[in-house]
Amino acid sequence: MAYLPALIGFHPLLTMSWGFDILEDARRDKEWKDITRLVLAKSDWFTSDCQTTKNVAVEFGMEESRTTVIPWGVDLDLFNPSRRGMMRRQVGYEEDLLIVHTRSWEPRYGVDIALNGFWKALQVEPNLRLFMLGGGSQEAEVKGFIEEKGFSERVHYCGYKQNEALAGYYQAADLYLSASHIDGSSVALMESMACGCPALVSDIPANLEWVTDGIEGWVFRDGEASHLAEKIISIVRNRRETQALGKTARSKAKAKADWKKSIRLLLDTYQRVENFHKQSL
């Protein structure tokens, strides 16, 4: 979206990345790379939602001193751990390790890896349940795999939920799962952490900005369903750790994912961009 303003020389120009644009689109081919370099060369400032995307922008020529990282953050009053476990008690899942998956059913989010890893773990530890929220273009593949492997009684399709209801699923779960292959700072990950739900995520750079293995949750090797299964099995067998890691996850969300703080940082950045442009005239 910044391409046209860059072409006409509009200023002050603040270019913003939400993750996939600069992590994936910018590297499609030579034309996209050239466009990305042009836009950043013409930009007065660059903002991104994580250090990972900022680093890519700098690789493309953006001056680091004119960048700001602003994780979008979440509403910490809505996404909180105060009602943890309430929903699971209502449906009678206390004996099971309950995993929640809220990523779209699209190739870039590794939903096939998530399901395969869950199924492999289920062969060893049968007391597992998976809440699958949302949907996507891979719906047929998702449901087909679950039916083929015969574990549909362990997977619950929950559909799309508004934020008020979504918080209840994070609060109910023992574990949040994301097998994404590419991402910026995931709002869903922040939401789960804010609810005191530790995360099990692929070890892509942006996820590692939020989750250190054994601290706020756990990480597994991107694209490796067998390693994911090993992690789930280990978590089941050391289930008491989830509560402690959930508290650490909440603390990190409060420190880094507060939407109110992010808004103030964004407004401050707008002022810095304006001041920079005036000084450069």
HULINMO-V699848 format. One record per backbone hydrogen bond with DSSP energy under -0.5 kcal/mol. NH is the residue of the N-H (numbers start at 1). CO is the residue of the C=O. If there is no record, write none. Layout:
BEGIN
nh=(NH:NH)
co=(CO:CO)
END
This chain:
BEGIN
nh=(5:6:7:8:9:10:14:15:15:17:20:23:24:25:26:27:28:33:34:35:36:37:38:39:40:41:42:43:44:45:46:47:48:49:54:55:56:57:58:59:60:61:62:66:67:68:70:70:74:76:79:80:84:85:86:89:90:91:92:93:96:97:98:99:99:100:101:105:106:109:110:111:114:115:116:117:118:119:120:121:122:123:123:124:125:126:128:129:130:131:132:132:133:133:134:138:139:142:143:144:145:146:147:148:149:150:151:154:155:156:157:158:158:159:165:166:167:168:169:169:170:171:172:173:174:175:176:177:178:179:181:182:186:190:191:192:193:194:195:196:197:198:199:200:201:202:203:204:207:208:209:209:210:211:212:214:215:215:216:217:218:220:224:225:228:229:230:231:232:233:234:235:236:237:238:238:239:241:242:243:244:245:246:247:248:249:250:251:252:253:254:255:256:257:259:259:262:263:264:265:266:267:268:269:270:271:272:273:274:275:276:277:278:279:280:281:281)
co=(1:2:3:4:6:5:12:13:45:47:18:19:20:20:21:24:25:29:30:31:32:33:34:35:36:37:38:39:13:13:66:15:68:17:50:51:52:53:54:55:56:58:57:63:64:46:48:68:257:74:75:78:81:171:83:85:86:87:88:88:93:127:96:97:129:175:131:135:104:106:107:106:110:111:112:113:114:115:116:117:118:119:120:121:121:124:126:97:154:99:130:156:101:131:159:105:136:138:139:140:141:142:143:144:145:146:146:151:152:130:155:132:156:132:162:162:163:165:165:166:166:167:168:169:98:98:198:100:200:109:108:108:184:186:187:188:189:190:191:193:192:196:216:176:218:178:220:202:204:204:205:206:207:207:210:217:212:217:212:212:199:201:221:223:224:225:226:227:228:229:230:231:232:233:234:235:236:238:239:240:240:241:242:243:244:245:246:247:248:249:250:251:252:253:74:257:258:259:260:261:262:263:264:265:266:267:268:269:270:271:272:273:274:275:276:277:278)
END
